[in-house]
Amino acid sequence: MNVQAFPTESARSSASAVRRVVIAGGGTAGWMVAALMGKLMGKQLEIRLVESDEIGTVGVGEATIPALHMFHELLGIKEAEFMAATQATFKLGIKFEGWKAPGEDYIHSFGLTGQDHWSAGFQHFWLKGRQRGLAQRYGDYCLELRAAEENRFAHLPQNGMNYAYHLDATRYARYLRGIAEAHGVQRIEGKITEVLRVTPDGDLSALRLGDGALVAGDLFIDCTGFRALLLGETLGVPYEDWTHWLPCDRAVAVQTASVREAPPYTRSIAHPFGWQWRIPLQHRVGNGLVYSSRELSDADAPEVLTRHVEGELLMKPRLLRFIPGQRREVWNRNCIAVGLSSGFIEPLESTSIHLIQRAAIRLMRLFPAGGVREVDRVEFNRQTQDDLEHIRDFIILHYHVTERDDSDLWRHVRTMAVPETLRHRIELFTETARVFRPLDELFAENSWIQVMLGQGISPRHHHPVADLMGDAELQQFLEHIRRQVSQRLATLPPHAAYVERLCAPYRAAA
């Protein structure tokens, strides 16, 4: 991503203050930005969102991560009301099936595993215990993982259960629209036919709609999806292609009727040509196939997906083409891209909605009320680049560290050169079992540990602090944690029953 570190005096600010904000596109991205901006600044700004009923949204990003709680708190959302409105279920992690090797599974769960020492993480004590024959599976020391395996869930005191949601993305956008409009955001129905600029190479000035109407603004938010109508097509910001690291460039999605109670986790099932998701909601299941077009044709992909789903199909399979990567800048001139228009990694770790959230919050913190300044653009782009590259490395990890060799896809990702930042993390964990988290990075140490262990890395050494414990003390330490997890697990109700009790009052009120 090209950013200007030291803007010139003439580039430091635009001439006019920002009073009119135009959001191009709805969907999850558009309405998340609109809801947050309306809540915080709706009394100071004229906020208009342009979307067309003729243009469908992608609407397949239905799994989230725990960071969404912060966004909902900022909006004052009541959890049970939101879950009833979006047919949401709880999510405790992702089950990766066949990613290490066919027939071998593991769960990347939310929350913590075991108990850390200030000098070393729990994994060091667990590794010592494994050497001595004193430790159980790494996941046996994590409540969220065990609850996922047992299909159990409950809210616990002091945020004792870390969780996210599976939700209906279309219903979620509709729910957020209600919040946005309640705070003064105006929705304009119309298809954008032209993007106007102040000068041929200047700032954006207005959107022209199909009926000829003009929607003028001082700041434009591009939520037009993969097309990136404003930032890409109009302003010409180039796209950085990451398919050499992430070769999957297609997805086909379909919804099916539920045939069993919804488990509190997402399923990610590896195939020779890519992987498949299953996301259980209250009323249906979201299914998708992410694949490399070099391994599987677009003509065959829908049939392959429908062979691997359960329940009646509720729609025709929908094909999506994408290029993994990012825009070189997500804020250029007076336009900011949010969502798919800013870039797309792939949905493996459910980060798409999180990146929308991060962009919306970042915009509020750097909002250019007094005029667009180059220093704000530089900082916004720098922070966005850091977020995307950290997530990119974590996704590449799943592909690169594997024993699969049943297709050209898996043989390529096993042997490819990875970013230096990821190579260092892998070598550090392999040699020392250490994981360090850069400031403000999304995925915490336990996420990296679970995936690296799950994908088959066995660290060669552990921290010497674990050697200070004798066998009896170490066994007692490990067993105490495992027993606490088992005891708490036994008190949790079935996930589906808990969701039904939570949402029932809001269904009755509706």
Secondary structure, DSSP 8 states (H G I E B T S, - for coil): ----SS--GGGSB-SS---EEEEE--HHHHHHHHHHHHHHHTTTSEEEEEE-TTS-------B--TTHHHHHHHHT--HHHHHHHHT-EEE-EEEEESSSSTT-EEEEESS--S--BTTB-HHHHHHHHHHTT----GGGG-HHHHHHHTTB----GGG-S--EEE--HHHHHHHHHHHHHHTT-EEEE--EEEEEESSTTS-EEEEEETTS-EEE-SEEEE--GGG-IIIIIIT---EEE-TTT----EEEEEEEE--S---SSEEEEEETTEEEEEEE-SSEEEEEEEE-TTTS-TTTHHHHHHHT--S-B-S--EEEE---EEES-SEETTEEE-GGGTEE--GGGS-HHHHHHHHHHHHHHT--TT--BHHHHHHHHHHHHHHHHHHHHHHHHHHHS----SSHHHHHHHHS---HHHHHHHHHHHHH------TT-SS-HHHHHHHHHHTT---S---GGGGGS-HHHHHHHHHHHHHHHHHHHHT--BHHHHHHHHHHHHHHH-
